[in-house]
Amino acid sequence: MSTAEFVIGYLCGLVIFFLLIWIGVALHMAYKQMDTILEHLKRSTAVTARSPLRHGGPWGEILLVGGISGIITFPGFYLKKGTINIKELENFPSRLKSNLVVLQWSAWGLLSALILLVAIGKSGWLY
């Protein structure tokens, strides 16, 4: 293996490590703050449709947090469809909203980085 392959491998390992940390943070939010999140979004059908995931174990909790963070980060789509209540979105706690937005964008960034690193590694472009 070349040095470039080792570097790409280590960077992929680092991204996977950060993805595991992301999973831990998402589970922490799910188990500690989900009651607050669901209470503030109880009239939004986009959220209530996802709420049964709460009883799906850790995987369901991660999917629920990811879905709600997507709704909070990109509300325009849900506002056009009328599946999110604008008043609830405006009254959502700002600290919790910013945590969900950071969680959403960090997931996109980590997954994009991993895809990019794997594509570079597979292309043979470095060696």
Secondary structure, DSSP 8 states (H G I E B T S, - for coil): --HHHHHHHHHHHHHHHHHHHHHHHHHHHHHHHHHHHHHHTTT-HHHHTTGGGGGSHHHHHHHHHHHHHHHHHSHHHHHHHT-S-HHHHHHS-HHHHHHHHHHHHHHHHHHHHHHHHHHHHHHTTT-
